[in-house]
Amino acid sequence: MSPTLSISRWIFLFCLPVVMLVPVEKDYKAHFSLRSLGLPCCRTVITQEITIITSCLEQQPRYGCSQHAFLIKDNKDKTWCIDPNSEWLKDKIEKEELNCPPVISE
């Protein structure tokens, strides 16, 4: 038996690390692309009531953004991160005075 490896075995050994890294690279690109979309991420939330609301989105926890929050935009085009446990917010959603569709989540 020859102590050297055949060409096909060398090719197999060189390709093996590439095959093993492909799923990791693919997952990394998927997470990176979510960040690169420019999605908002509330890191902290407030309970203050916003009186004039022009839009609302629900931020569900996702990779790189673990806080559950509602992004409320007011009449001055300022975005507020509201605690989902705020009573006034729950009341408006329950009475269907406010519709807050979810942003992309994982």
Residue pairs with C-beta under 8 A, 6 or more apart in sequence:
5 13
31 63
31 64
34 62
34 63
34 64
34 104
34 106
35 64
37 104
39 65
39 103
39 104
40 57
40 59
40 71
40 79
40 103
41 59
41 64
41 65
41 67
42 59
42 65
42 67
42 69
42 71
42 81
43 67
43 81
44 67
44 81
45 67
45 69
45 81
45 82
45 83
45 84
46 80
46 81
46 82
46 83
47 82
47 83
47 85
47 86
48 80
48 82
49 86
49 88
50 72
50 74
50 80
50 82
51 74
52 74
52 75
53 72
53 73
53 74
53 98
54 73
54 74
54 75
54 77
55 72
55 73
56 70
56 71
56 72
56 73
56 98
56 99
56 100
57 70
57 71
57 100
57 101
57 102
57 103
58 69
58 70
58 71
58 84
58 100
58 101
58 102
58 103
59 65
59 67
59 68
59 69
59 70
59 71
59 81
59 102
59 103
59 105
60 68
60 102
60 103
60 105
61 67
61 68
61 105
62 104
62 105
62 106
63 106
67 81
68 84
69 81
69 82
69 83
69 84
70 81
70 82
70 84
70 89
70 100
71 79
71 80
71 81
71 82
71 103
72 79
72 80
72 82
73 79
73 80
74 80
82 89
83 89
84 90
89 98
92 98
93 100
